[in-house]
């Protein structure tokens, strides 16, 4: 993904139990958990509250997607994700909470 300013972003998230074992968060309404996050620029570990807030539309340059709305609350900022409902559930939009950068899906081939 690229931001609207074509700036790449990176963040490693270390997940616990169900996420680590299954490799994915359960995308069901009202699902919530806390994760350890390691923003590489800061070099400190944060706790992030993850919450599936419901059904939304992910509007992107390659079209609109029925998507799960997910929030990431780091305490000092809340980021928003739109994850497509259909497998393989690509991330179609990410709105970064600190600097409001918007990352949109720019290309997608269904089934790949």
HELIX and SHEET records of a PDB file:
HELIX    1   1 UNK A   17  UNK A   22  1                                   6    
SHEET    1   A 8 UNK A   2  UNK A   3  0                                        
SHEET    2   A 8 UNK A 102  UNK A 104 -1                                        
SHEET    3   A 8 UNK A  91  UNK A  95 -1                                        
SHEET    4   A 8 UNK A  78  UNK A  84 -1                                        
SHEET    5   A 8 UNK A  63  UNK A  73 -1                                        
SHEET    6   A 8 UNK A  44  UNK A  60 -1                                        
SHEET    7   A 8 UNK A  32  UNK A  39 -1                                        
SHEET    8   A 8 UNK A  12  UNK A  14 -1                                        
END                                                                             
